Amino acid sequence: MQLSASEEVLVDAFRQLPPAAAEELGALVRRLAAIAPKTAIDWSESWSDADFEEYTAASLRSIETEEPEKSD
């Protein structure tokens, strides 16, 4: 079976986990898979790329106004 690029990223990340964390993550994935067929996801609330860009820019402006640069 050929994995997609995103599947390969997940498998690689999973393999780097300590055994206990990998087992815990595996159990979570199995629970999510069990409820997924019965669950409809409403994506209308999802963020677009523009939303993320706007949020990032606003966050940076907030940081800049709260923490003025120190000059030596």
N, CA, C and O atoms as a Tinker XYZ file with bonds, in Angstrom:
   288  protein
     1  N      0.834000   -1.176000    0.000000    73     2
     2  CA     0.000000    0.000000    0.000000    64     1     3
     3  C      0.881000    1.243000    0.000000    63     2     4     5
     4  O      1.825000    1.334000    0.784000    81     3
     5  N      0.584000    2.185000   -0.860000    73     3     6
     6  CA     1.348000    3.428000   -0.976000    64     5     7
     7  C      0.752000    4.483000   -0.055000    63     6     8     9
     8  O     -0.453000    4.729000   -0.087000    81     7
     9  N      1.589000    5.105000    0.762000    73     7    10
    10  CA     1.130000    6.154000    1.663000    64     9    11
    11  C      1.211000    7.510000    0.979000    63    10    12    13
    12  O      2.097000    7.758000    0.162000    81    11
    13  N      0.267000    8.384000    1.328000    73    11    14
    14  CA     0.330000    9.757000    0.831000    64    13    15
    15  C      1.411000   10.498000    1.613000    63    14    16    17
    16  O      1.919000    9.987000    2.612000    81    15
    17  N      1.759000   11.687000    1.165000    73    15    18
    18  CA     2.794000   12.480000    1.838000    64    17    19
    19  C      2.381000   12.801000    3.271000    63    18    20    21
    20  O      3.208000   12.722000    4.179000    81    19
    21  N      1.118000   13.162000    3.490000    73    19    22
    22  CA     0.678000   13.484000    4.851000    64    21    23
    23  C      0.648000   12.239000    5.726000    63    22    24    25
    24  O      0.919000   12.324000    6.924000    81    23
    25  N      0.326000   11.090000    5.155000    73    23    26
    26  CA     0.357000    9.840000    5.921000    64    25    27
    27  C      1.787000    9.496000    6.325000    63    26    28    29
    28  O      2.024000    9.036000    7.441000    81    27
    29  N      2.732000    9.716000    5.427000    73    27    30
    30  CA     4.141000    9.446000    5.734000    64    29    31
    31  C      4.628000   10.328000    6.878000    63    30    32    33
    32  O      5.372000    9.867000    7.744000    81    31
    33  N      4.213000   11.592000    6.885000    73    31    34
    34  CA     4.595000   12.508000    7.965000    64    33    35
    35  C      4.063000   11.986000    9.295000    63    34    36    37
    36  O      4.779000   11.988000   10.297000    81    35
    37  N      2.804000   11.538000    9.305000    73    35    38
    38  CA     2.217000   11.014000   10.535000    64    37    39
    39  C      2.931000    9.754000   11.019000    63    38    40    41
    40  O      3.204000    9.612000   12.211000    81    39
    41  N      3.231000    8.850000   10.106000    73    39    42
    42  CA     3.912000    7.605000   10.472000    64    41    43
    43  C      5.302000    7.912000   11.021000    63    42    44    45
    44  O      5.716000    7.336000   12.028000    81    43
    45  N      6.023000    8.817000   10.364000    73    43    46
    46  CA     7.365000    9.184000   10.841000    64    45    47
    47  C      7.309000    9.800000   12.240000    63    46    48    49
    48  O      8.125000    9.469000   13.100000    81    47
    49  N      6.346000   10.696000   12.465000    73    47    50
    50  CA     6.202000   11.324000   13.781000    64    49    51
    51  C      5.839000   10.281000   14.832000    63    50    52    53
    52  O      6.357000   10.313000   15.948000    81    51
    53  N      4.954000    9.363000   14.476000    73    51    54
    54  CA     4.538000    8.303000   15.385000    64    53    55
    55  C      5.721000    7.430000   15.782000    63    54    56    57
    56  O      5.845000    7.044000   16.944000    81    55
    57  N      6.579000    7.121000   14.837000    73    55    58
    58  CA     7.741000    6.264000   15.108000    64    57    59
    59  C      8.763000    6.930000   16.022000    63    58    60    61
    60  O      9.553000    6.241000   16.668000    81    59
    61  N      8.758000    8.247000   16.085000    73    59    62
    62  CA     9.725000    8.964000   16.918000    64    61    63
    63  C      9.277000    9.084000   18.371000    63    62    64    65
    64  O     10.053000    9.517000   19.223000    81    63
    65  N      8.036000    8.707000   18.660000    73    63    66
    66  CA     7.521000    8.803000   20.020000    64    65    67
    67  C      8.078000    7.702000   20.906000    63    66    68    69
    68  O      8.397000    6.616000   20.424000    81    67
    69  N      8.196000    7.977000   22.200000    73    67    70
    70  CA     8.548000    6.907000   23.135000    64    69    71
    71  C      7.424000    5.865000   23.131000    63    70    72    73
    72  O      6.280000    6.209000   22.836000    81    71
    73  N      7.719000    4.609000   23.448000    73    71    74
    74  CA     6.707000    3.554000   23.380000    64    73    75
    75  C      5.412000    3.858000   24.130000    63    74    76    77
    76  O      4.331000    3.584000   23.610000    81    75
    77  N      5.492000    4.409000   25.318000    73    75    78
    78  CA     4.272000    4.701000   26.088000    64    77    79
    79  C      3.422000    5.759000   25.388000    63    78    80    81
    80  O      2.197000    5.647000   25.345000    81    79
    81  N      4.068000    6.778000   24.843000    73    79    82
    82  CA     3.338000    7.832000   24.141000    64    81    83
    83  C      2.729000    7.293000   22.850000    63    82    84    85
    84  O      1.612000    7.661000   22.488000    81    83
    85  N      3.457000    6.426000   22.160000    73    83    86
    86  CA     2.937000    5.825000   20.936000    64    85    87
    87  C      1.700000    4.979000   21.223000    63    86    88    89
    88  O      0.737000    5.002000   20.457000    81    87
    89  N      1.727000    4.235000   22.324000    73    87    90
    90  CA     0.569000    3.421000   22.704000    64    89    91
    91  C     -0.621000    4.297000   23.041000    63    90    92    93
    92  O     -1.748000    4.006000   22.641000    81    91
    93  N     -0.373000    5.365000   23.774000    73    91    94
    94  CA    -1.451000    6.291000   24.134000    64    93    95
    95  C     -2.047000    6.949000   22.889000    63    94    96    97
    96  O     -3.266000    7.061000   22.765000    81    95
    97  N     -1.187000    7.380000   21.976000    73    95    98
    98  CA    -1.662000    7.989000   20.736000    64    97    99
    99  C     -2.432000    6.977000   19.896000    63    98   100   101
   100  O     -3.459000    7.313000   19.307000    81    99
   101  N     -1.948000    5.750000   19.838000    73    99   102
   102  CA    -2.646000    4.698000   19.098000    64   101   103
   103  C     -4.045000    4.458000   19.644000    63   102   104   105
   104  O     -4.994000    4.279000   18.882000    81   103
   105  N     -4.168000    4.456000   20.974000    73   103   106
   106  CA    -5.484000    4.271000   21.595000    64   105   107
   107  C     -6.410000    5.429000   21.256000    63   106   108   109
   108  O     -7.594000    5.221000   20.994000    81   107
   109  N     -5.881000    6.643000   21.260000    73   107   110
   110  CA    -6.683000    7.812000   20.901000    64   109   111
   111  C     -7.159000    7.724000   19.451000    63   110   112   113
   112  O     -8.319000    8.005000   19.150000    81   111
   113  N     -6.262000    7.336000   18.571000    73   111   114
   114  CA    -6.614000    7.208000   17.150000    64   113   115
   115  C     -7.709000    6.164000   16.964000    63   114   116   117
   116  O     -8.637000    6.373000   16.184000    81   115
   117  N     -7.608000    5.044000   17.673000    73   115   118
   118  CA    -8.638000    4.009000   17.571000    64   117   119
   119  C     -9.990000    4.519000   18.066000    63   118   120   121
   120  O    -11.024000    4.212000   17.473000    81   119
   121  N     -9.986000    5.299000   19.155000    73   119   122
   122  CA   -11.244000    5.865000   19.663000    64   121   123
   123  C    -11.833000    6.851000   18.670000    63   122   124   125
   124  O    -13.041000    6.847000   18.430000    81   123
   125  N    -10.993000    7.692000   18.094000    73   123   126
   126  CA   -11.478000    8.654000   17.094000    64   125   127
   127  C    -12.017000    7.956000   15.858000    63   126   128   129
   128  O    -13.034000    8.370000   15.303000    81   127
   129  N    -11.343000    6.901000   15.424000    73   127   130
   130  CA   -11.793000    6.146000   14.252000    64   129   131
   131  C    -13.144000    5.492000   14.507000    63   130   132   133
   132  O    -13.962000    5.362000   13.596000    81   131
   133  N    -13.372000    5.080000   15.751000    73   131   134
   134  CA   -14.633000    4.425000   16.094000    64   133   135
   135  C    -15.806000    5.397000   16.047000    63   134   136   137
   136  O    -16.917000    5.006000   15.686000    81   135
   137  N    -15.574000    6.657000   16.406000    73   135   138
   138  CA   -16.687000    7.609000   16.398000    64   137   139
   139  C    -16.808000    8.368000   15.075000    63   138   140   141
   140  O    -17.855000    8.951000   14.792000    81   139
   141  N    -15.760000    8.368000   14.273000    73   139   142
   142  CA   -15.749000    9.148000   13.040000    64   141   143
   143  C    -16.894000    8.818000   12.085000    63   142   144   145
   144  O    -17.515000    9.744000   11.564000    81   143
   145  N    -17.203000    7.548000   11.830000    73   143   146
   146  CA   -18.281000    7.274000   10.877000    64   145   147
   147  C    -19.645000    7.803000   11.338000    63   146   148   149
   148  O    -20.532000    8.031000   10.515000    81   147
   149  N    -19.812000    7.995000   12.634000    73   147   150
   150  CA   -21.090000    8.440000   13.184000    64   149   151
   151  C    -21.137000    9.949000   13.388000    63   150   152   153
   152  O    -22.164000   10.482000   13.808000    81   151
   153  N    -20.043000   10.641000   13.099000    73   151   154
   154  CA   -19.943000   12.057000   13.414000    64   153   155
   155  C    -19.825000   12.890000   12.146000    63   154   156   157
   156  O    -18.975000   12.633000   11.294000    81   155
   157  N    -20.687000   13.887000   12.035000    73   155   158
   158  CA   -20.589000   14.841000   10.926000    64   157   159
   159  C    -19.799000   16.048000   11.411000    63   158   160   161
   160  O    -20.057000   16.570000   12.496000    81   159
   161  N    -18.852000   16.484000   10.622000    73   159   162
   162  CA   -18.028000   17.629000   10.985000    64   161   163
   163  C    -18.540000   18.858000   10.248000    63   162   164   165
   164  O    -18.668000   18.855000    9.024000    81   163
   165  N    -18.827000   19.897000   10.999000    73   163   166
   166  CA   -19.275000   21.157000   10.418000    64   165   167
   167  C    -18.050000   22.030000   10.188000    63   166   168   169
   168  O    -17.505000   22.600000   11.133000    81   167
   169  N    -17.616000   22.135000    8.942000    73   167   170
   170  CA   -16.411000   22.883000    8.614000    64   169   171
   171  C    -16.673000   24.369000    8.420000    63   170   172   173
   172  O    -15.747000   25.117000    8.107000    81   171
   173  N    -17.908000   24.812000    8.596000    73   171   174
   174  CA   -18.221000   26.223000    8.362000    64   173   175
   175  C    -17.485000   27.144000    9.335000    63   174   176   177
   176  O    -17.300000   28.328000    9.051000    81   175
   177  N    -17.073000   26.611000   10.465000    73   175   178
   178  CA   -16.360000   27.399000   11.459000    64   177   179
   179  C    -14.842000   27.337000   11.264000    63   178   180   181
   180  O    -14.100000   27.951000   12.030000    81   179
   181  N    -14.379000   26.614000   10.262000    73   179   182
   182  CA   -12.940000   26.438000   10.050000    64   181   183
   183  C    -12.291000   27.743000    9.609000    63   182   184   185
   184  O    -12.922000   28.604000    8.996000    81   183
   185  N    -11.025000   27.855000    9.940000    73   183   186
   186  CA   -10.269000   29.045000    9.559000    64   185   187
   187  C     -9.689000   28.867000    8.162000    63   186   188   189
   188  O     -9.210000   27.790000    7.807000    81   187
   189  N     -9.738000   29.933000    7.382000    73   187   190
   190  CA    -9.117000   29.938000    6.062000    64   189   191
   191  C     -7.659000   30.371000    6.214000    63   190   192   193
   192  O     -7.237000   30.790000    7.292000    81   191
   193  N     -6.899000   30.266000    5.132000    73   191   194
   194  CA    -5.511000   30.750000    5.165000    64   193   195
   195  C     -5.477000   32.238000    5.481000    63   194   196   197
   196  O     -4.598000   32.709000    6.203000    81   195
   197  N     -6.447000   32.979000    4.932000    73   195   198
   198  CA    -6.503000   34.424000    5.198000    64   197   199
   199  C     -6.774000   34.688000    6.679000    63   198   200   201
   200  O     -6.215000   35.622000    7.254000    81   199
   201  N     -7.627000   33.871000    7.296000    73   199   202
   202  CA    -7.896000   34.014000    8.731000    64   201   203
   203  C     -6.614000   33.820000    9.536000    63   202   204   205
   204  O     -6.323000   34.603000   10.440000    81   203
   205  N     -5.843000   32.773000    9.209000    73   203   206
   206  CA    -4.589000   32.514000    9.918000    64   205   207
   207  C     -3.599000   33.654000    9.732000    63   206   208   209
   208  O     -2.923000   34.052000   10.680000    81   207
   209  N     -3.511000   34.182000    8.512000    73   207   210
   210  CA    -2.592000   35.287000    8.248000    64   209   211
   211  C     -2.991000   36.524000    9.045000    63   210   212   213
   212  O     -2.137000   37.202000    9.617000    81   211
   213  N     -4.293000   36.816000    9.081000    73   211   214
   214  CA    -4.783000   37.972000    9.826000    64   213   215
   215  C     -4.520000   37.808000   11.325000    63   214   216   217
   216  O     -4.097000   38.754000   11.989000    81   215
   217  N     -4.770000   36.613000   11.853000    73   215   218
   218  CA    -4.538000   36.339000   13.271000    64   217   219
   219  C     -3.057000   36.474000   13.614000    63   218   220   221
   220  O     -2.700000   37.054000   14.639000    81   219
   221  N     -2.206000   35.938000   12.755000    73   219   222
   222  CA    -0.761000   36.018000   12.985000    64   221   223
   223  C     -0.295000   37.468000   12.992000    63   222   224   225
   224  O      0.473000   37.875000   13.864000    81   223
   225  N     -0.757000   38.240000   12.026000    73   223   226
   226  CA    -0.365000   39.648000   11.953000    64   225   227
   227  C     -0.840000   40.411000   13.188000    63   226   228   229
   228  O     -0.094000   41.216000   13.745000    81   227
   229  N     -2.073000   40.162000   13.614000    73   227   230
   230  CA    -2.594000   40.834000   14.804000    64   229   231
   231  C     -1.812000   40.422000   16.049000    63   230   232   233
   232  O     -1.547000   41.252000   16.918000    81   231
   233  N     -1.449000   39.159000   16.137000    73   231   234
   234  CA    -0.666000   38.680000   17.279000    64   233   235
   235  C      0.690000   39.367000   17.335000    63   234   236   237
   236  O      1.141000   39.787000   18.401000    81   235
   237  N      1.330000   39.475000   16.186000    73   235   238
   238  CA     2.641000   40.130000   16.140000    64   237   239
   239  C      2.531000   41.602000   16.517000    63   238   240   241
   240  O      3.382000   42.124000   17.238000    81   239
   241  N      1.486000   42.275000   16.034000    73   239   242
   242  CA     1.294000   43.682000   16.411000    64   241   243
   243  C      1.092000   43.811000   17.915000    63   242   244   245
   244  O      1.623000   44.731000   18.536000    81   243
   245  N      0.338000   42.909000   18.493000    73   243   246
   246  CA     0.081000   42.934000   19.930000    64   245   247
   247  C      1.371000   42.743000   20.723000    63   246   248   249
   248  O      1.612000   43.441000   21.709000    81   247
   249  N      2.185000   41.808000   20.293000    73   247   250
   250  CA     3.462000   41.556000   20.968000    64   249   251
   251  C      4.362000   42.773000   20.864000    63   250   252   253
   252  O      5.013000   43.153000   21.837000    81   251
   253  N      4.401000   43.388000   19.686000    73   251   254
   254  CA     5.271000   44.544000   19.485000    64   253   255
   255  C      4.856000   45.722000   20.354000    63   254   256   257
   256  O      5.714000   46.462000   20.834000    81   255
   257  N      3.548000   45.912000   20.566000    73   255   258
   258  CA     3.109000   47.036000   21.389000    64   257   259
   259  C      3.267000   46.746000   22.873000    63   258   260   261
   260  O      3.462000   47.675000   23.656000    81   259
   261  N      3.189000   45.483000   23.282000    73   259   262
   262  CA     3.330000   45.120000   24.687000    64   261   263
   263  C      4.786000   45.026000   25.123000    63   262   264   265
   264  O      5.109000   45.316000   26.275000    81   263
   265  N      5.660000   44.626000   24.218000    73   263   266
   266  CA     7.069000   44.431000   24.554000    64   265   267
   267  C      7.954000   45.259000   23.616000    63   266   268   269
   268  O      8.455000   44.739000   22.619000    81   267
   269  N      8.145000   46.533000   23.929000    73   267   270
   270  CA     9.002000   47.340000   23.058000    64   269   271
   271  C     10.416000   46.754000   23.007000    63   270   272   273
   272  O     10.899000   46.172000   23.979000    81   271
   273  N     11.058000   46.920000   21.867000    73   271   274
   274  CA    12.406000   46.387000   21.699000    64   273   275
   275  C     13.374000   47.058000   22.647000    63   274   276   277
   276  O     13.313000   48.267000   22.868000    81   275
   277  N     14.258000   46.270000   23.200000    73   275   278
   278  CA    15.304000   46.796000   24.066000    64   277   279
   279  C     16.513000   47.131000   23.222000    63   278   280   281
   280  O     16.952000   46.316000   22.410000    81   279
   281  N     17.056000   48.322000   23.404000    73   279   282
   282  CA    18.274000   48.668000   22.674000    64   281   283
   283  C     19.412000   48.838000   23.682000    63   282   284   285
   284  O     19.245000   49.446000   24.740000    81   283
   285  N     20.563000   48.288000   23.326000    73   283   286
   286  CA    21.732000   48.337000   24.222000    64   285   287
   287  C     22.638000   49.462000   23.840000    63   286   288
   288  O     23.672000   49.664000   24.475000    81   287
